[in-house]
Amino acid sequence: MAITGLPEPAWRKPIAFIDLVAQQERIRSRIDAALHTVLDDGNFIMGRQVGELEQLLAAFTGAGNCVTCGNGTDALQLVMMAEGIGPGDGVIIPSFTFVATAEAVMERGASPVFADVDASTFNISVASLKRCVQQAKTDGLKPRAIIAVDLFGLPADYPAIREIAAEEGLVVIADAAQSFGASLNGDAVGTLADYTTTSFYPAKPFGCYGDGGAVFTASEAASELLQSLRFHGRSPDSNDHFRVGLNSRLDTLQAAILIEKLKIFPDEIDRRNTIAQLYGSRLGKLVTVPEAVDGARSVWAQYTLRLPDGVDRARLRVALHNEGVPTAIYYPRPLHQVSIYGKSPRDPEGLATAEQLAESVLSLPMHAYLDSETQDYICAKFSQLLR
Ligand SMILES: *Cc1c(COP(=O)(O)O)cnc(C)c1O
């Protein structure tokens, strides 16, 4: 993640923002063998590894059903289709998220309604969510669903979200693209909402070597519908088509890779938590680091901190880059300020926290293979350059 136009950093050993090479080295021979099996079988679409992975992931989460698909954005869109969400419907989403969350809603002709987030968790604010449900009604929309996003790997406050959803008759969707493997009060991501979507994009905590995604649901009926929708709306036992669907399947090759990656995933989650703890203890006095949330276990898709007022973030990033420390800004703009979503309904009291976060957040290198020596270096340089 080089900042373009800058000279090469003086510090030579490159630090990866997300290191996919170290992980590959760890399991390369098993990946090679798994890929060869798929090549020998020749069933590249919906080969047996796809079903096998779905069973493994359903068991891993306890969700009951897992339906894989082409990517995390399609996963959200498939849920919108399964619930028949479309024009005239309002779907409440946090403004501080990746663009795909809103895109899946708009693509169906429904309207995103932007809620603010909590500064300490980066996740949807329950008070704002309530105001957004009312705002949707005021705007003549039918509130249909909430897409809570587990930002940076931390589950949203599902017990509170579900309470509001029950009162208002809304479907709860968890956009868990960044949080697969996390849990809340002992319940795994995948079981916390009516539908949970995730992404296997390479840089996500549970990534493959290409695009991929999945939907988790406890409902057998919803699972069957999703299986039809991802495969051109075809009926399960004939060549008939009952509905319009998508072409959105997980490649057999990617499923075979994920089966191997799942074996080391619990260990990788442990490592990420150790690394996050170390960042917290080293940097917690200088900047606002993510707080531990009671009962929640994050998978740390990103380690995102908030800089104090008055720090020139752009300059700090350049200085860190020059010392070989890559950083990123997730997200530089809340979605209610992105051109295409700029006119969408939103919390009538404003989205001050999302706007403040976009100005002050900074993400540091985070992956399961960040060794303590490198992390010491990052923390030392960060502390020195912040002053
Ligand atoms: C990555 C991501 C997505 C989209 O996943 P893709 O597989 O890239 O389509 C959706 N929502 C969030 C919060 C994400 O981080």
The ligand as an ORCA input file, in Angstrom:
! r2SCAN-3c Opt
* xyz 0 1
  C     -15.389     -6.478      1.687
  C     -16.727     -6.049      2.159
  C     -17.900     -6.325      1.428
  C     -17.890     -6.897      0.049
  O     -17.243     -8.092     -0.132
  P     -16.724     -8.516     -1.596
  O     -16.432     -9.969     -1.450
  O     -15.522     -7.697     -1.885
  O     -17.841     -8.258     -2.553
  C     -19.110     -5.965      1.978
  N     -19.187     -5.351      3.165
  C     -18.094     -5.058      3.901
  C     -18.258     -4.397      5.233
  C     -16.823     -5.376      3.417
  O     -15.743     -5.068      4.143
*
